[in-house]
Amino acid sequence: MTRRGRIAIVVCLALAAAAPALFVLVPYQRTSAARPTDAYAGEIPQLTSPLDADGDGIDDQTDILQGALGYVATQPKYESRYYADGYPDDGYGVCTDVVAFACKGAGYDLMELVAADVAANPEAYAIEAPDPAIDFRRVKNLRVYFPRNAETLTNDLSDVEAWQGGDIVVFEDHIGVVSDRRNARGVPYVIHHDGPFQTAFEQDILESRGDLVGHYRIP
C-alpha cells in the first residue's frame, strides 16, 4: 500500500471516530420549538381579524399565528418530499409547510386555493405541468399567489406596528409566519423552517437576511 493510501485510511478512520461527537456538537434535526422571550419594552397591540373562516371562535389572524406555532411544536424534521395528498403526514416538512398548516388551521386550504389560482391564471405562474399536490409547497408559486390573493403590506422594518403576528413573510427562496413576539427594537421574530441545522423554529431573522421580498396578510 502506498503512503498516500495509508494516509487516506487514517483520515477516514479519524472522521468515523469523530462523527458521533460532531452530531452532538451540531444540532442536526434537533430544532427547538421553545419560544424566545419577547424583548420589546414598548406596547404594540396584537391585531385581530374581523373574520373567522373556519368558524372556530378564533379570528383568522390569531388562528394563523396559533396554527404556525402548533405545527412547529410537532418539531418536524427538514426534508423535501413529495406527498400524493399534498400535506406531509410523516413528521417531515419544509418552509412552505409552516405557512400551509398555519393557513389550513384557520380554514384556508392553500393546496386548493393555489391550484384554483394556477388553473384560472396559468400565465401568471408559468408552470409547465401543474400538480396541486406540490405547487402550493413551492416558494416561487407562493410568491405569485400571495400578491394576487392577500393584502400586500409594507416591507419597511422600521414600521414595527405594521408587522403583526399571523402575517406571512416571504424571502427570495424562503417563507414563514410573523411571530407576535419581538426583539428589543420591536421587530418581530419569524416562525419558520429553514433547514436541518436550524436551532429554533422561532427566530430573530427579519433584519439579518437581506432578501425580504414580501409581507402579506390573509385574507
C-alpha atoms as an extended CHARMM CRD file, in Angstrom:
* protein
*
       219  EXT
         1         1  MET       CA              0.0000000000        0.0000000000        0.0000000000  PROA      1               0.0000000000
         2         2  THR       CA              1.2740000000        3.4450000000       -0.8790000000  PROA      2               0.0000000000
         3         3  ARG       CA              1.9210000000        6.1590000000        1.6830000000  PROA      3               0.0000000000
         4         4  ARG       CA             -0.9910000000        8.1670000000        0.2410000000  PROA      4               0.0000000000
         5         5  GLY       CA             -3.2950000000        5.1780000000        0.6800000000  PROA      5               0.0000000000
         6         6  ARG       CA             -2.2680000000        4.7320000000        4.3210000000  PROA      6               0.0000000000
         7         7  ILE       CA             -2.9120000000        8.4250000000        4.9740000000  PROA      7               0.0000000000
         8         8  ALA       CA             -6.3660000000        8.1670000000        3.3740000000  PROA      8               0.0000000000
         9         9  ILE       CA             -7.2820000000        5.2350000000        5.6140000000  PROA      9               0.0000000000
        10        10  VAL       CA             -6.1130000000        7.0730000000        8.7310000000  PROA      10              0.0000000000
        11        11  VAL       CA             -8.1550000000       10.1390000000        7.7680000000  PROA      11              0.0000000000
        12        12  CYS       CA            -11.2690000000        8.0420000000        7.1270000000  PROA      12              0.0000000000
        13        13  LEU       CA            -10.9080000000        6.2600000000       10.4650000000  PROA      13              0.0000000000
        14        14  ALA       CA            -10.4410000000        9.5810000000       12.2530000000  PROA      14              0.0000000000
        15        15  LEU       CA            -13.5570000000       11.0330000000       10.6490000000  PROA      15              0.0000000000
        16        16  ALA       CA            -15.5770000000        7.9460000000       11.5090000000  PROA      16              0.0000000000
        17        17  ALA       CA            -14.4440000000        8.1590000000       15.1250000000  PROA      17              0.0000000000
        18        18  ALA       CA            -15.2820000000       11.8660000000       15.2840000000  PROA      18              0.0000000000
        19        19  ALA       CA            -18.7180000000       11.5590000000       13.6550000000  PROA      19              0.0000000000
        20        20  PRO       CA            -20.6820000000       10.8890000000       16.8780000000  PROA      20              0.0000000000
        21        21  ALA       CA            -19.0870000000       13.9020000000       18.5310000000  PROA      21              0.0000000000
        22        22  LEU       CA            -19.8950000000       16.1030000000       15.5420000000  PROA      22              0.0000000000
        23        23  PHE       CA            -23.5640000000       15.1490000000       15.7340000000  PROA      23              0.0000000000
        24        24  VAL       CA            -23.5650000000       16.0580000000       19.4200000000  PROA      24              0.0000000000
        25        25  LEU       CA            -21.9800000000       19.4510000000       18.7250000000  PROA      25              0.0000000000
        26        26  VAL       CA            -24.1530000000       20.2780000000       15.6980000000  PROA      26              0.0000000000
        27        27  PRO       CA            -27.9210000000       20.2070000000       16.3670000000  PROA      27              0.0000000000
        28        28  TYR       CA            -28.8140000000       18.2800000000       13.1880000000  PROA      28              0.0000000000
        29        29  GLN       CA            -32.6010000000       17.7990000000       13.0420000000  PROA      29              0.0000000000
        30        30  ARG       CA            -32.8930000000       18.8960000000       16.6760000000  PROA      30              0.0000000000
        31        31  THR       CA            -34.6960000000       22.1810000000       16.1040000000  PROA      31              0.0000000000
        32        32  SER       CA            -36.2330000000       23.6010000000       19.2660000000  PROA      32              0.0000000000
        33        33  ALA       CA            -39.8630000000       24.6790000000       19.4320000000  PROA      33              0.0000000000
        34        34  ALA       CA            -39.2130000000       26.7040000000       22.6100000000  PROA      34              0.0000000000
        35        35  ARG       CA            -40.3870000000       30.2860000000       22.2000000000  PROA      35              0.0000000000
        36        36  PRO       CA            -37.9330000000       33.1890000000       22.5860000000  PROA      36              0.0000000000
        37        37  THR       CA            -38.6040000000       35.8880000000       25.1660000000  PROA      37              0.0000000000
        38        38  ASP       CA            -40.4710000000       38.9590000000       23.9870000000  PROA      38              0.0000000000
        39        39  ALA       CA            -37.6760000000       41.5380000000       24.3470000000  PROA      39              0.0000000000
        40        40  TYR       CA            -39.6470000000       44.6280000000       23.3300000000  PROA      40              0.0000000000
        41        41  ALA       CA            -40.3670000000       47.0410000000       26.1670000000  PROA      41              0.0000000000
        42        42  GLY       CA            -42.9850000000       49.0460000000       24.2470000000  PROA      42              0.0000000000
        43        43  GLU       CA            -46.6310000000       48.3130000000       23.5880000000  PROA      43              0.0000000000
        44        44  ILE       CA            -47.8570000000       47.1430000000       20.1880000000  PROA      44              0.0000000000
        45        45  PRO       CA            -51.3720000000       45.7100000000       20.3430000000  PROA      45              0.0000000000
        46        46  GLN       CA            -51.7580000000       42.3840000000       18.5390000000  PROA      46              0.0000000000
        47        47  LEU       CA            -54.0530000000       42.7010000000       15.5280000000  PROA      47              0.0000000000
        48        48  THR       CA            -57.1900000000       40.5920000000       15.3420000000  PROA      48              0.0000000000
        49        49  SER       CA            -59.2110000000       39.9080000000       12.2210000000  PROA      49              0.0000000000
        50        50  PRO       CA            -62.9480000000       40.5480000000       11.8800000000  PROA      50              0.0000000000
        51        51  LEU       CA            -63.1830000000       37.2190000000       10.0580000000  PROA      51              0.0000000000
        52        52  ASP       CA            -63.3020000000       33.6320000000       11.2800000000  PROA      52              0.0000000000
        53        53  ALA       CA            -63.1280000000       31.4470000000        8.1660000000  PROA      53              0.0000000000
        54        54  ASP       CA            -63.3900000000       28.1140000000        9.9500000000  PROA      54              0.0000000000
        55        55  GLY       CA            -65.9850000000       29.2340000000       12.4970000000  PROA      55              0.0000000000
        56        56  ASP       CA            -63.9980000000       28.0100000000       15.4900000000  PROA      56              0.0000000000
        57        57  GLY       CA            -64.4660000000       31.1900000000       17.5140000000  PROA      57              0.0000000000
        58        58  ILE       CA            -60.8790000000       32.3210000000       16.8890000000  PROA      58              0.0000000000
        59        59  ASP       CA            -60.2810000000       35.1670000000       14.4390000000  PROA      59              0.0000000000
        60        60  ASP       CA            -58.2450000000       34.4020000000       11.3210000000  PROA      60              0.0000000000
        61        61  GLN       CA            -55.1540000000       36.4230000000       12.2760000000  PROA      61              0.0000000000
        62        62  THR       CA            -54.8730000000       34.6940000000       15.6440000000  PROA      62              0.0000000000
        63        63  ASP       CA            -55.7580000000       31.3230000000       14.1200000000  PROA      63              0.0000000000
        64        64  ILE       CA            -52.9140000000       31.5510000000       11.5880000000  PROA      64              0.0000000000
        65        65  LEU       CA            -50.4350000000       32.5110000000       14.3020000000  PROA      65              0.0000000000
        66        66  GLN       CA            -51.5650000000       29.6860000000       16.5700000000  PROA      66              0.0000000000
        67        67  GLY       CA            -51.5600000000       27.2740000000       13.6460000000  PROA      67              0.0000000000
        68        68  ALA       CA            -47.9230000000       28.0760000000       12.8530000000  PROA      68              0.0000000000
        69        69  LEU       CA            -46.9080000000       27.6320000000       16.4850000000  PROA      69              0.0000000000
        70        70  GLY       CA            -48.8960000000       24.4160000000       16.7370000000  PROA      70              0.0000000000
        71        71  TYR       CA            -47.2460000000       22.9800000000       13.6520000000  PROA      71              0.0000000000
        72        72  VAL       CA            -43.6580000000       23.7030000000       14.7110000000  PROA      72              0.0000000000
        73        73  ALA       CA            -44.4740000000       22.3520000000       18.1800000000  PROA      73              0.0000000000
        74        74  THR       CA            -44.5990000000       18.9280000000       16.4860000000  PROA      74              0.0000000000
        75        75  GLN       CA            -40.8960000000       19.5050000000       15.6650000000  PROA      75              0.0000000000
        76        76  PRO       CA            -40.9870000000       18.3910000000       12.0270000000  PROA      76              0.0000000000
        77        77  LYS       CA            -37.6810000000       17.2730000000       10.5580000000  PROA      77              0.0000000000
        78        78  TYR       CA            -36.4590000000       19.1450000000        7.4940000000  PROA      78              0.0000000000
        79        79  GLU       CA            -36.6330000000       17.2160000000        4.2490000000  PROA      79              0.0000000000
        80        80  SER       CA            -38.2740000000       17.8950000000        0.9120000000  PROA      80              0.0000000000
        81        81  ARG       CA            -40.5300000000       15.0030000000       -0.0700000000  PROA      81              0.0000000000
        82        82  TYR       CA            -43.4840000000       14.5440000000       -2.3930000000  PROA      82              0.0000000000
        83        83  TYR       CA            -46.8800000000       13.6100000000       -0.9390000000  PROA      83              0.0000000000
        84        84  ALA       CA            -49.7280000000       12.4570000000       -3.1490000000  PROA      84              0.0000000000
        85        85  ASP       CA            -52.2030000000       14.0620000000       -0.7500000000  PROA      85              0.0000000000
        86        86  GLY       CA            -50.2040000000       17.3030000000       -0.6590000000  PROA      86              0.0000000000
        87        87  TYR       CA            -49.7190000000       17.8390000000        3.0610000000  PROA      87              0.0000000000
        88        88  PRO       CA            -46.8360000000       15.9990000000        4.7790000000  PROA      88              0.0000000000
        89        89  ASP       CA            -48.0360000000       13.3180000000        7.1750000000  PROA      89              0.0000000000
        90        90  ASP       CA            -44.8020000000       11.6710000000        8.3060000000  PROA      90              0.0000000000
        91        91  GLY       CA            -43.0640000000       14.2280000000       10.5280000000  PROA      91              0.0000000000
        92        92  TYR       CA            -41.0460000000       15.8270000000        7.7270000000  PROA      92              0.0000000000
        93        93  GLY       CA            -41.5470000000       19.1660000000        6.0360000000  PROA      93              0.0000000000
        94        94  VAL       CA            -40.0730000000       22.3490000000        4.5940000000  PROA      94              0.0000000000
        95        95  CYS       CA            -40.5910000000       26.0960000000        4.9940000000  PROA      95              0.0000000000
        96        96  THR       CA            -43.7990000000       26.2420000000        2.9670000000  PROA      96              0.0000000000
        97        97  ASP       CA            -45.4210000000       23.6840000000        5.2470000000  PROA      97              0.0000000000
        98        98  VAL       CA            -45.2900000000       26.0980000000        8.1950000000  PROA      98              0.0000000000
        99        99  VAL       CA            -47.4400000000       28.5070000000        6.1940000000  PROA      99              0.0000000000
       100       100  ALA       CA            -49.6650000000       25.8240000000        4.6720000000  PROA      100             0.0000000000
       101       101  PHE       CA            -50.5270000000       24.2130000000        8.0020000000  PROA      101             0.0000000000
       102       102  ALA       CA            -50.9900000000       27.6160000000        9.6640000000  PROA      102             0.0000000000
       103       103  CYS       CA            -53.4550000000       28.6670000000        6.9640000000  PROA      103             0.0000000000
       104       104  LYS       CA            -55.2220000000       25.3120000000        6.9140000000  PROA      104             0.0000000000
       105       105  GLY       CA            -55.8020000000       25.5450000000       10.6480000000  PROA      105             0.0000000000
       106       106  ALA       CA            -57.5840000000       28.8450000000       10.0740000000  PROA      106             0.0000000000
       107       107  GLY       CA            -59.8010000000       27.4950000000        7.2960000000  PROA      107             0.0000000000
       108       108  TYR       CA            -57.6920000000       28.3480000000        4.2540000000  PROA      108             0.0000000000
       109       109  ASP       CA            -56.5770000000       25.2820000000        2.2870000000  PROA      109             0.0000000000
       110       110  LEU       CA            -53.5920000000       26.5510000000        0.2950000000  PROA      110             0.0000000000
       111       111  MET       CA            -53.4410000000       23.3720000000       -1.7560000000  PROA      111             0.0000000000
       112       112  GLU       CA            -56.9330000000       24.0260000000       -3.1220000000  PROA      112             0.0000000000
       113       113  LEU       CA            -56.5400000000       27.7910000000       -3.3020000000  PROA      113             0.0000000000
       114       114  VAL       CA            -53.2320000000       27.7490000000       -5.1670000000  PROA      114             0.0000000000
       115       115  ALA       CA            -54.4590000000       25.0300000000       -7.5310000000  PROA      115             0.0000000000
       116       116  ALA       CA            -57.5340000000       27.0950000000       -8.3750000000  PROA      116             0.0000000000
       117       117  ASP       CA            -55.4760000000       30.2280000000       -8.9750000000  PROA      117             0.0000000000
       118       118  VAL       CA            -52.9810000000       28.3410000000      -11.1460000000  PROA      118             0.0000000000
       119       119  ALA       CA            -55.8180000000       26.8880000000      -13.2200000000  PROA      119             0.0000000000
       120       120  ALA       CA            -57.5050000000       30.2690000000      -13.6370000000  PROA      120             0.0000000000
       121       121  ASN       CA            -54.3000000000       32.2010000000      -14.3360000000  PROA      121             0.0000000000
       122       122  PRO       CA            -51.7060000000       29.8330000000      -15.8450000000  PROA      122             0.0000000000
       123       123  GLU       CA            -49.8020000000       32.6850000000      -17.4620000000  PROA      123             0.0000000000
       124       124  ALA       CA            -49.0710000000       34.2140000000      -14.0430000000  PROA      124             0.0000000000
       125       125  TYR       CA            -47.4070000000       31.0450000000      -12.7590000000  PROA      125             0.0000000000
       126       126  ALA       CA            -45.7970000000       29.6350000000      -15.9090000000  PROA      126             0.0000000000
       127       127  ILE       CA            -45.9230000000       26.0900000000      -14.5020000000  PROA      127             0.0000000000
       128       128  GLU       CA            -45.2570000000       23.5910000000      -17.2690000000  PROA      128             0.0000000000
       129       129  ALA       CA            -47.1880000000       20.7250000000      -15.6600000000  PROA      129             0.0000000000
       130       130  PRO       CA            -49.4010000000       21.8810000000      -12.7600000000  PROA      130             0.0000000000
       131       131  ASP       CA            -49.6200000000       19.4740000000       -9.8190000000  PROA      131             0.0000000000
       132       132  PRO       CA            -51.8590000000       20.5620000000       -6.9150000000  PROA      132             0.0000000000
       133       133  ALA       CA            -50.0570000000       18.1730000000       -4.5630000000  PROA      133             0.0000000000
       134       134  ILE       CA            -46.7840000000       20.1120000000       -4.7940000000  PROA      134             0.0000000000
       135       135  ASP       CA            -47.4610000000       23.5240000000       -6.3530000000  PROA      135             0.0000000000
       136       136  PHE       CA            -48.5990000000       25.0680000000       -3.0410000000  PROA      136             0.0000000000
       137       137  ARG       CA            -45.3950000000       23.8450000000       -1.3820000000  PROA      137             0.0000000000
       138       138  ARG       CA            -43.0630000000       25.8160000000       -3.6440000000  PROA      138             0.0000000000
       139       139  VAL       CA            -41.9490000000       29.3020000000       -2.6330000000  PROA      139             0.0000000000
       140       140  LYS       CA            -41.8040000000       30.5060000000       -6.2400000000  PROA      140             0.0000000000
       141       141  ASN       CA            -45.5190000000       29.7840000000       -6.6110000000  PROA      141             0.0000000000
       142       142  LEU       CA            -46.4610000000       31.3790000000       -3.2910000000  PROA      142             0.0000000000
       143       143  ARG       CA            -44.5480000000       34.4870000000       -4.3910000000  PROA      143             0.0000000000
       144       144  VAL       CA            -47.1260000000       34.7130000000       -7.1570000000  PROA      144             0.0000000000
       145       145  TYR       CA            -50.1520000000       33.6170000000       -5.1380000000  PROA      145             0.0000000000
       146       146  PHE       CA            -49.9500000000       35.9340000000       -2.1370000000  PROA      146             0.0000000000
       147       147  PRO       CA            -49.6080000000       39.2590000000       -4.0120000000  PROA      147             0.0000000000
       148       148  ARG       CA            -52.6480000000       38.2450000000       -6.0500000000  PROA      148             0.0000000000
       149       149  ASN       CA            -54.8370000000       36.9620000000       -3.2090000000  PROA      149             0.0000000000
       150       150  ALA       CA            -53.7740000000       38.5810000000        0.0660000000  PROA      150             0.0000000000
       151       151  GLU       CA            -53.3430000000       42.0880000000        1.4230000000  PROA      151             0.0000000000
       152       152  THR       CA            -49.9030000000       43.4190000000        0.4770000000  PROA      152             0.0000000000
       153       153  LEU       CA            -48.2050000000       45.2090000000        3.3660000000  PROA      153             0.0000000000
       154       154  THR       CA            -45.0320000000       47.2290000000        3.8790000000  PROA      154             0.0000000000
       155       155  ASN       CA            -41.5500000000       45.7090000000        3.8160000000  PROA      155             0.0000000000
       156       156  ASP       CA            -40.2580000000       48.5900000000        5.9470000000  PROA      156             0.0000000000
       157       157  LEU       CA            -38.9700000000       47.0330000000        9.1660000000  PROA      157             0.0000000000
       158       158  SER       CA            -38.8610000000       50.4070000000       10.9060000000  PROA      158             0.0000000000
       159       159  ASP       CA            -42.6720000000       50.4680000000       10.7690000000  PROA      159             0.0000000000
       160       160  VAL       CA            -42.8380000000       47.8820000000       13.5130000000  PROA      160             0.0000000000
       161       161  GLU       CA            -46.5700000000       48.2620000000       14.2190000000  PROA      161             0.0000000000
       162       162  ALA       CA            -47.3410000000       47.2200000000       10.6440000000  PROA      162             0.0000000000
       163       163  TRP       CA            -45.8130000000       43.8110000000       11.3380000000  PROA      163             0.0000000000
       164       164  GLN       CA            -48.2750000000       41.6070000000       13.1870000000  PROA      164             0.0000000000
       165       165  GLY       CA            -48.3160000000       38.0450000000       14.4310000000  PROA      165             0.0000000000
       166       166  GLY       CA            -50.0070000000       35.8700000000       11.8350000000  PROA      166             0.0000000000
       167       167  ASP       CA            -48.7600000000       37.8500000000        8.8200000000  PROA      167             0.0000000000
       168       168  ILE       CA            -46.9320000000       35.9790000000        6.0620000000  PROA      168             0.0000000000
       169       169  VAL       CA            -43.3560000000       36.9970000000        5.2630000000  PROA      169             0.0000000000
       170       170  VAL       CA            -41.6770000000       35.9500000000        2.0170000000  PROA      170             0.0000000000
       171       171  PHE       CA            -37.9870000000       35.9450000000        1.1700000000  PROA      171             0.0000000000
       172       172  GLU       CA            -36.3800000000       35.1920000000       -2.1960000000  PROA      172             0.0000000000
       173       173  ASP       CA            -36.4510000000       31.4360000000       -1.6400000000  PROA      173             0.0000000000
       174       174  HSD       CA            -37.9740000000       31.0990000000        1.8150000000  PROA      174             0.0000000000
       175       175  ILE       CA            -41.2370000000       31.8120000000        3.6300000000  PROA      175             0.0000000000
       176       176  GLY       CA            -42.5410000000       31.9880000000        7.1910000000  PROA      176             0.0000000000
       177       177  VAL       CA            -45.1560000000       33.3670000000        9.5740000000  PROA      177             0.0000000000
       178       178  VAL       CA            -44.5880000000       36.5390000000       11.5770000000  PROA      178             0.0000000000
       179       179  SER       CA            -44.4930000000       35.9910000000       15.3380000000  PROA      179             0.0000000000
       180       180  ASP       CA            -46.3160000000       38.0150000000       17.9900000000  PROA      180             0.0000000000
       181       181  ARG       CA            -43.0490000000       38.2890000000       19.9510000000  PROA      181             0.0000000000
       182       182  ARG       CA            -40.4020000000       40.8880000000       19.1540000000  PROA      182             0.0000000000
       183       183  ASN       CA            -36.7710000000       41.8180000000       19.6310000000  PROA      183             0.0000000000
       184       184  ALA       CA            -35.6910000000       44.8610000000       21.6320000000  PROA      184             0.0000000000
       185       185  ARG       CA            -36.2470000000       47.1480000000       18.6040000000  PROA      185             0.0000000000
       186       186  GLY       CA            -39.8130000000       45.9600000000       18.1520000000  PROA      186             0.0000000000
       187       187  VAL       CA            -39.0810000000       43.9080000000       15.0350000000  PROA      187             0.0000000000
       188       188  PRO       CA            -40.9670000000       40.6130000000       15.2690000000  PROA      188             0.0000000000
       189       189  TYR       CA            -39.4370000000       37.1810000000       15.1850000000  PROA      189             0.0000000000
       190       190  VAL       CA            -40.3320000000       34.7480000000       12.4080000000  PROA      190             0.0000000000
       191       191  ILE       CA            -41.7640000000       31.2380000000       12.7790000000  PROA      191             0.0000000000
       192       192  HSD       CA            -40.1170000000       29.2280000000       10.0210000000  PROA      192             0.0000000000
       193       193  HSD       CA            -38.3150000000       26.0420000000        8.9990000000  PROA      193             0.0000000000
       194       194  ASP       CA            -35.0880000000       26.7020000000        7.1620000000  PROA      194             0.0000000000
       195       195  GLY       CA            -33.0290000000       23.5350000000        7.2650000000  PROA      195             0.0000000000
       196       196  PRO       CA            -31.8260000000       20.5400000000        9.2890000000  PROA      196             0.0000000000
       197       197  PHE       CA            -29.2770000000       22.5740000000       11.2530000000  PROA      197             0.0000000000
       198       198  GLN       CA            -31.7320000000       25.2620000000       12.3770000000  PROA      198             0.0000000000
       199       199  THR       CA            -31.5140000000       25.6120000000       16.1570000000  PROA      199             0.0000000000
       200       200  ALA       CA            -35.0230000000       27.0090000000       16.7570000000  PROA      200             0.0000000000
       201       201  PHE       CA            -38.2380000000       27.3910000000       14.7770000000  PROA      201             0.0000000000
       202       202  GLU       CA            -38.8980000000       30.9370000000       16.0310000000  PROA      202             0.0000000000
       203       203  GLN       CA            -36.0050000000       33.3000000000       15.3480000000  PROA      203             0.0000000000
       204       204  ASP       CA            -34.9400000000       36.9350000000       15.0310000000  PROA      204             0.0000000000
       205       205  ILE       CA            -34.1190000000       36.9370000000       11.3030000000  PROA      205             0.0000000000
       206       206  LEU       CA            -36.0370000000       39.7810000000        9.6330000000  PROA      206             0.0000000000
       207       207  GLU       CA            -33.2410000000       42.3370000000        9.8990000000  PROA      207             0.0000000000
       208       208  SER       CA            -30.3870000000       39.9770000000        9.0890000000  PROA      208             0.0000000000
       209       209  ARG       CA            -31.4350000000       38.0300000000        5.9810000000  PROA      209             0.0000000000
       210       210  GLY       CA            -31.3070000000       40.8180000000        3.3890000000  PROA      210             0.0000000000
       211       211  ASP       CA            -33.6120000000       39.0130000000        0.9350000000  PROA      211             0.0000000000
       212       212  LEU       CA            -37.0650000000       40.0980000000        2.0960000000  PROA      212             0.0000000000
       213       213  VAL       CA            -39.4430000000       40.3660000000       -0.8740000000  PROA      213             0.0000000000
       214       214  GLY       CA            -42.9740000000       40.3410000000        0.5320000000  PROA      214             0.0000000000
       215       215  HSD       CA            -45.2170000000       40.8830000000        3.5340000000  PROA      215             0.0000000000
       216       216  TYR       CA            -48.8600000000       39.7720000000        3.3680000000  PROA      216             0.0000000000
       217       217  ARG       CA            -51.9750000000       39.3400000000        5.4430000000  PROA      217             0.0000000000
       218       218  ILE       CA            -54.8080000000       36.8520000000        4.8860000000  PROA      218             0.0000000000
       219       219  PRO       CA            -57.4440000000       37.3080000000        3.6070000000  PROA      219             0.0000000000
